[in-house]
């Protein structure tokens, strides 16, 4: 977008659109559990955090968690780290009860 080139500000919405398109393609070709799909969902979550859309960030990481659990198991270190991140996102979004539950789950 020309305005963004002039101001030097990133176009986060466009970035999300591109990432979503890539995610859809990877999911169609390889399924949601492929490493690239999880990587894209993590990148989308980071952008959503940057623009203060915490619920959308958590939603992306919940998708990552589903994939991590299928790939590594619910008791894996990867699952625990992902649950911790989701819990932190819930805290930022003032979803305290959900945050407590997720953080407890991360520790179990």
Kinemage of the C-alpha trace (Angstrom):
@kinemage 1
@onewidth
@group {chain A} dominant
@subgroup {mainchain}
@vectorlist {calphas} color= white
{ca unk a 1} P 0.000 0.000 0.000
{ca unk a 2} L 1.425 3.370 -1.035
{ca unk a 3} L 0.385 5.147 2.188
{ca unk a 4} L 2.297 2.605 4.262
{ca unk a 5} L 5.397 3.007 2.110
{ca unk a 6} L 5.273 6.744 2.703
{ca unk a 7} L 4.679 6.533 6.462
{ca unk a 8} L 6.890 3.498 6.965
{ca unk a 9} L 4.197 1.864 9.110
{ca unk a 10} L 3.634 -1.859 8.688
{ca unk a 11} L 0.294 -2.945 7.270
{ca unk a 12} L -0.606 -5.586 9.853
{ca unk a 13} L -4.006 -6.334 8.344
{ca unk a 14} L -2.432 -7.089 4.976
{ca unk a 15} L 0.181 -9.263 6.684
{ca unk a 16} L -2.590 -11.224 8.397
{ca unk a 17} L -4.394 -11.664 5.070
{ca unk a 18} L -1.237 -13.032 3.434
{ca unk a 19} L -0.508 -15.320 6.353
{ca unk a 20} L -4.111 -16.589 6.380
{ca unk a 21} L -3.874 -17.324 2.663
{ca unk a 22} L -0.641 -19.236 3.218
{ca unk a 23} L -2.144 -21.076 6.170
{ca unk a 24} L -5.162 -22.124 4.127
{ca unk a 25} L -2.863 -23.449 1.401
{ca unk a 26} L -0.678 -25.428 3.821
{ca unk a 27} L -3.738 -26.842 5.587
{ca unk a 28} L -5.200 -27.945 2.246
{ca unk a 29} L -1.950 -29.550 1.116
{ca unk a 30} L -0.516 -30.995 4.323
{ca unk a 31} L -3.132 -30.631 7.057
{ca unk a 32} L -3.254 -28.372 10.098
{ca unk a 33} L -0.587 -30.327 11.982
{ca unk a 34} L 2.245 -29.615 9.563
{ca unk a 35} L 5.117 -27.593 11.000
{ca unk a 36} L 4.608 -24.742 8.549
{ca unk a 37} L 0.928 -24.359 9.523
{ca unk a 38} L 1.901 -24.113 13.183
{ca unk a 39} L 4.637 -21.606 12.354
{ca unk a 40} L 2.183 -19.416 10.427
{ca unk a 41} L -0.363 -19.547 13.271
{ca unk a 42} L 2.364 -18.450 15.716
{ca unk a 43} L 3.307 -15.559 13.400
{ca unk a 44} L -0.337 -14.517 13.159
{ca unk a 45} L -0.646 -14.640 16.952
{ca unk a 46} L 2.395 -12.372 17.266
{ca unk a 47} L 0.894 -9.822 14.874
{ca unk a 48} L -2.422 -9.900 16.728
{ca unk a 49} L -0.546 -9.266 19.992
{ca unk a 50} L 1.261 -6.346 18.377
{ca unk a 51} L -2.032 -4.719 17.402
{ca unk a 52} L -3.681 -5.507 20.766
{ca unk a 53} L -6.133 -8.069 19.430
{ca unk a 54} L -5.548 -10.487 22.272
{ca unk a 55} L -8.565 -12.729 21.679
{ca unk a 56} L -7.478 -13.344 18.084
{ca unk a 57} L -3.913 -14.015 19.251
{ca unk a 58} L -5.170 -16.582 21.757
{ca unk a 59} L -7.388 -18.127 19.081
{ca unk a 60} L -4.350 -18.633 16.839
{ca unk a 61} L -2.376 -20.183 19.674
{ca unk a 62} L -5.300 -22.476 20.524
{ca unk a 63} L -4.966 -23.777 16.963
{ca unk a 64} L -1.257 -24.270 17.560
{ca unk a 65} L -2.041 -26.137 20.779
{ca unk a 66} L -4.369 -28.557 18.983
{ca unk a 67} L -1.617 -29.331 16.506
{ca unk a 68} L 1.057 -29.619 19.195
{ca unk a 69} L -1.074 -32.043 21.213
{ca unk a 70} L -1.674 -34.222 18.144
{ca unk a 71} L 2.020 -34.175 17.196
{ca unk a 72} L 3.671 -34.403 20.615
{ca unk a 73} L 0.984 -35.284 23.176
{ca unk a 74} L -0.814 -33.275 25.846
{ca unk a 75} L 1.941 -33.886 28.402
{ca unk a 76} L 4.802 -32.754 26.154
{ca unk a 77} L 7.048 -29.792 26.886
{ca unk a 78} L 5.835 -28.210 23.632
{ca unk a 79} L 2.217 -28.427 24.812
{ca unk a 80} L 3.107 -26.976 28.223
{ca unk a 81} L 4.947 -24.009 26.685
{ca unk a 82} L 2.048 -23.359 24.300
{ca unk a 83} L -0.500 -23.543 27.140
{ca unk a 84} L 1.586 -21.076 29.143
{ca unk a 85} L 1.576 -18.609 26.236
{ca unk a 86} L -2.187 -18.962 25.833
{ca unk a 87} L -2.662 -18.419 29.572
{ca unk a 88} L -0.573 -15.258 29.380
{ca unk a 89} L -2.675 -14.022 26.448
{ca unk a 90} L -5.841 -14.677 28.453
{ca unk a 91} L -4.382 -12.637 31.334
{ca unk a 92} L -3.607 -9.711 29.033
{ca unk a 93} L -7.167 -9.972 27.662
{ca unk a 94} L -8.539 -9.904 31.235
{ca unk a 95} L -9.926 -13.438 30.923
{ca unk a 96} L -8.730 -14.326 34.407
{ca unk a 97} L -10.616 -17.592 34.990
{ca unk a 98} L -9.613 -18.973 31.607
{ca unk a 99} L -6.036 -17.859 32.264
{ca unk a 100} L -5.943 -19.662 35.623
{ca unk a 101} L -7.329 -22.842 34.085
{ca unk a 102} L -4.874 -22.766 31.179
{ca unk a 103} L -1.878 -21.990 33.384
{ca unk a 104} L -2.831 -24.848 35.739
{ca unk a 105} L -3.132 -27.117 32.717
{ca unk a 106} L 0.327 -26.008 31.579
{ca unk a 107} L 1.792 -27.075 34.912
{ca unk a 108} L 0.158 -30.494 35.012
